[in-house]
Each structure stands twice: as C-alpha cells, then as structure tokens.
Amino acid sequence: MRVRIVVADQAEASFYDMASFEGALQPAGRLSDPLAHLHDRDLKSDRPGRVFDHAPTSGSRRGAVARHGTGSEQTPRKHEARVFAQQVARELEHGLQHGQFDRLVIMAAPTFLGLLRAALPSSVTERVVTELHKDLVHASSGEVREHIPREVFRPTLE
C-alpha cells in the first residue's frame, strides 16, 4: 500500500510517500508559487477598471450614464492561492494516474485546505483517507511524520 502525503499552504507544497506506518517519509516532490509571497499591490494595477451603464438612470438627463468601479471580493492573493491549489490538484491527479499512490493524506493550512478540496477532481478525492488542517509546510519531515495517524495504513478503512 502506497500512501502519498501532501503538506501545503498557499505558497508551497511538499509531497511525501510512505509504505507502512513504521516506515520513514520519502520525499516525492515539491511545488512552490513565488507570486504567493508578493503583496496585493505588487500583483495588481493601482486602480480598478471602470464600467459604464448602458442606459441612463430614471430621472436623469438624456445621455448621462452612471459609472462605477469593478472591484471584486477576490483579492489578487486569494486568486493566486486558488491557482496554486489547482496546480497542486493537477500534480496529485498526475501521480494517481501513474499509479504513484493508493491513499492520500492532506495536511494544509485551514484556509488553503478549502481551496484544495474544491480543486481536487473526484478521482483524487476518493483516495483521501484523512485531512489535517494544520500549517506544517515549514515543519521537518519528522514533525510531519508525528501527525500521520496509524489508521491510514489499516487494510480496510471504514
């Protein structure tokens, strides 16, 4: 039984493999997103775009149109985190298609865990045996190893 462990946050992801609970973590890859370390001001232009309404508002003079900014709730950093979650999901899907693992353990910062869940295809989601919402991306492999539950390696998971 091959278990893939992914430890991630919005900027970095480390992949490990384990064959048994007594075994050691074997590095299986790493991804990083250098844009995730930038500030919002470095990722966008200084002013939002403008939108002009097509019809004049009632009671206003003919030809006058309202205009407003196109600001959104999504900051550039949130967008970049969503893009990185999709990149991690593609990497996991690629590993699954090439038979690199049978089960998956996800350890991710709480905010990034939700983005990763949304990005994972159903074929990968079916392999998830446990999720841990902790930011362990900068922890040593020994610390990561301590958080892996024994149940992950049981022959039949309930």
Steps between C-alpha positions, in 0.01 A plus 500: 500500500641834396392813685568848364515783752463858380596782736397838359414863548421772246865531393665159538416132479715201594416145399612192692443126459474231769456126462426413864434671832843398625671628186660836444370783283652493154507834316292479181509857372448863578312793346525868579331814379730804515208735430333395826767687695425832331270767642164579341639829377768310304247269336251754364474837340446802719135568408210272419349511154195715426161393374243722335132415523326473163180685582453823692350470845140614532461871570840591361566699189522335164842364414625492858622158604612374837848361542657298779804291583518128436658407831433148618517304820790293370838648579797420278648284778181294528500455124864390505427253783211354297728462196765328715237262646410400143869439426534274807180316398638441149822360649302262722281391209811434291649289780179300537476436126858368501434267793725684745261463795190318622399726789541869567557701818458877477658734754432862418446838658126537569433768239695315234338166584163627379650623174676169449181301566319705237778446245540123542333283236270227630749226407751648745239588764402132515856417612507748791508305826563788739536876504685701761438874507840612630767710338796261504662607174809632680517209746767232475410163352523356852236744625277423201548127569372544858162625371425202275240275667554122511150444354624618160683168458223263611406254225134603493393849587149540634 
